[in-house]
Amino acid sequence: MTRPVPAEHRTLDRLLSRAGVCSRARARELVAAGRVAVDGRVARSAEAWVDAGTQRVTVDGAPIGAG
């Protein structure tokens, strides 16, 4: 049995896309280039799950809105 995923939990590429930062494909490029951080740590995978309600996501040091 699977549990439902809360609405604020999204993969990093999907979160960036929903926030209007870029497309999911571009988000994967930004992560690969080391330009995205989650809670101050450089993100290593665009497929990582993040909690938009509690984790701080930045692109080039600028915080994004939770989409």
Secondary structure as UniProt FT lines:
FT   TURN            7..8
FT   STRAND          9..11
FT   HELIX           12..18
FT   TURN            19..20
FT   HELIX           24..32
FT   TURN            33..34
FT   STRAND          36..38
FT   TURN            39..40
FT   STRAND          41..42
FT   TURN            46..47
FT   STRAND          49..51
FT   TURN            52..54
FT   STRAND          57..59
FT   TURN            60..61
FT   STRAND          62..63
//
